[in-house]
């Protein structure tokens, strides 16, 4: 079996460990989407879409058009990059997600805001490395933020009081992993990530996270949840193929998913899920390969 990993930059520890588990019976090849000169090269039995760049999404679409199974699909991955589309789908399916308002630019939001009656969370509309995520408590703070991000398309969400801890939940195929990490919006700043036994999660949270996978057509994904009181969950972010570090069993779960998908047991599921996200995906995030 041949496995193609679409990843840019440094190789990820979980992917490296997965490759070690599959060797020597199977071949795992690494594909830098920014340096693909021949997208018509020898096909793999399954592809893992770890990179979320425009070239990566374009390459994944090309592979899908040829019938190759891609985990996660380009459509599902692109959907998770657009926080406006993410919120719309979450709300339409009843998932607990913040009310989300989109603004063409942060400068426009700042110009239209003279006072804040409650704190806001302001985020870049398009999720990417080093994007904007900030708590804003006053119009003065908003103007200061706009000085550096004036032309950035953003979404604004009401800040929800919570414990100050992000519950990081990851799903890899049929396995769920969990950890706690201080929120990056907390006054103390982001701290270490500490693994959390699944039995310590509030009732219903695991089912909720699996529902996210069904709704967003994801097989490998992360869900960030905050507890707004008495175990009431609020989903604050959804990521396609996130970094899942220091979670015992994650490489094994990924290797098992790869084998199921490559042999057809998971391919039909992935293809069916992908078709449900096509209409909600953001076309601008998946240009064709030139």
MONOR-V215322 format. One record per run of one state. SS is the DSSP state (H for helix, E for strand, - for the rest). FROM is the first residue (numbers start at 1). LEN is the number of residues. If there is no record, write none. Layout:
BEGIN
SS/FROM/LEN  SS/FROM/LEN
END
This chain:
BEGIN
-/1/1  E/2/5  -/7/6  H/13/10  -/23/4  E/27/5  -/32/1  H/33/3  -/36/10  E/46/4  -/50/4  H/54/12  -/66/4  E/70/2  -/72/2  H/74/8  E/82/1  H/83/10  -/93/4  E/97/1  -/98/2  E/100/4  -/104/2  H/106/7  -/113/7  E/120/5  -/125/1  E/126/1  -/127/6  E/133/4  -/137/2  H/139/11  -/150/4  E/154/5  -/159/6  E/165/8  -/173/2  E/175/8  -/183/10  E/193/3  -/196/2  H/198/3  -/201/4  H/205/12  -/217/3  E/220/8  -/228/5  E/233/8  -/241/9  H/250/13  -/263/4  H/267/14  -/281/2  H/283/3  -/286/5
END
